[in-house]
Amino acid sequence: MKITTVIGLIAATITTLSFIPQLIKTWKLKETKDISLLMFVTLGVGIILWIVYGFLLWDLPLILANGITFIFVLIILFFKFKYK
């Protein structure tokens, strides 16, 4: 495996996992007033574009990391509306 792929996988893993503390906190506290709806909607659109870009390049780390991150963003947005 090339070093660039390894670095990409490590970066993608760290970035993707960074959403987990927010998910856990939101789920436990059932509080979302401090979460910006616009920020997460904008982030979701950006992530979709990254996924499309990943498919155009057929870059698996890019596709997987952003796919998982997009799921986390959708869960946070679900909580945002559920715990309004």
Backbone torsions as a table, in degrees:
resi	resn	phi	psi	omega
1	MET	NA	135.2	-179.3
2	LYS	-70.6	151.1	179.5
3	ILE	-61.4	-35.4	179.0
4	THR	-64.1	-36.7	177.4
5	THR	-68.3	-41.5	178.7
6	VAL	-62.0	-46.9	178.7
7	ILE	-61.3	-42.8	178.1
8	GLY	-61.4	-42.0	178.8
9	LEU	-66.2	-41.6	178.3
10	ILE	-64.3	-46.9	179.4
11	ALA	-61.5	-43.6	-179.6
12	ALA	-63.7	-40.5	179.2
13	THR	-64.4	-47.8	-179.3
14	ILE	-62.7	-46.2	-179.1
15	THR	-62.8	-43.7	-179.5
16	THR	-65.4	-44.5	-179.3
17	LEU	-67.6	-18.7	-178.8
18	SER	-63.9	-18.1	179.4
19	PHE	-81.9	-18.6	-175.0
20	ILE	-61.0	-43.7	178.3
21	PRO	-58.8	-38.9	178.5
22	GLN	-66.6	-40.7	177.7
23	LEU	-60.7	-47.0	-178.8
24	ILE	-64.2	-45.8	-179.5
25	LYS	-61.3	-45.3	-179.3
26	THR	-64.7	-41.8	-180.0
27	TRP	-64.7	-43.4	-178.2
28	LYS	-70.3	-46.8	-175.7
29	LEU	-83.3	-20.4	-176.7
30	LYS	53.0	42.8	-177.3
31	GLU	-132.5	126.0	-177.6
32	THR	-131.1	10.6	-175.6
33	LYS	-62.8	-26.4	-179.6
34	ASP	-90.3	1.9	177.9
35	ILE	-94.4	125.6	-178.6
36	SER	-78.7	117.6	178.1
37	LEU	-62.8	-46.8	-178.6
38	LEU	-59.6	-40.8	-179.6
39	MET	-63.1	-44.3	-177.7
40	PHE	-74.5	-32.0	174.4
41	VAL	-66.7	-45.7	177.8
42	THR	-61.2	-44.2	177.7
43	LEU	-59.7	-43.0	179.0
44	GLY	-60.4	-42.6	177.6
45	VAL	-63.2	-44.2	177.8
46	GLY	-60.7	-41.0	179.6
47	ILE	-65.3	-40.5	176.6
48	ILE	-58.2	-42.9	178.4
49	LEU	-64.2	-38.1	176.0
50	TRP	-62.8	-39.1	178.7
51	ILE	-64.1	-45.5	177.2
52	VAL	-58.9	-46.7	178.0
53	TYR	-58.7	-42.9	177.7
54	GLY	-60.3	-40.5	177.3
55	PHE	-68.3	-37.8	178.3
56	LEU	-62.3	-35.8	178.5
57	LEU	-91.3	-9.5	-171.1
58	TRP	50.2	54.8	-179.0
59	ASP	-103.8	98.6	-173.8
60	LEU	-58.7	-45.8	178.2
61	PRO	-58.8	-39.1	179.4
62	LEU	-65.5	-43.3	-179.8
63	ILE	-66.3	-49.1	-176.9
64	LEU	-65.6	-48.0	-178.2
65	ALA	-61.1	-45.7	-178.7
66	ASN	-73.2	-30.8	175.4
67	GLY	-63.5	-45.6	178.3
68	ILE	-67.3	-43.0	178.4
69	THR	-60.7	-40.0	178.7
70	PHE	-62.0	-39.3	176.3
71	ILE	-61.4	-43.8	177.7
72	PHE	-61.1	-42.2	178.8
73	VAL	-63.3	-42.2	177.7
74	LEU	-61.6	-39.5	178.4
75	ILE	-64.6	-44.1	178.3
76	ILE	-62.7	-41.5	177.2
77	LEU	-64.8	-37.8	175.3
78	PHE	-59.4	-47.5	177.8
79	PHE	-61.0	-38.6	-179.1
80	LYS	-57.5	-42.1	-179.7
81	PHE	-82.2	-34.8	-179.0
82	LYS	-67.4	-42.1	-175.2
83	TYR	-100.9	26.7	-178.6
84	LYS	-60.6	NA	NA
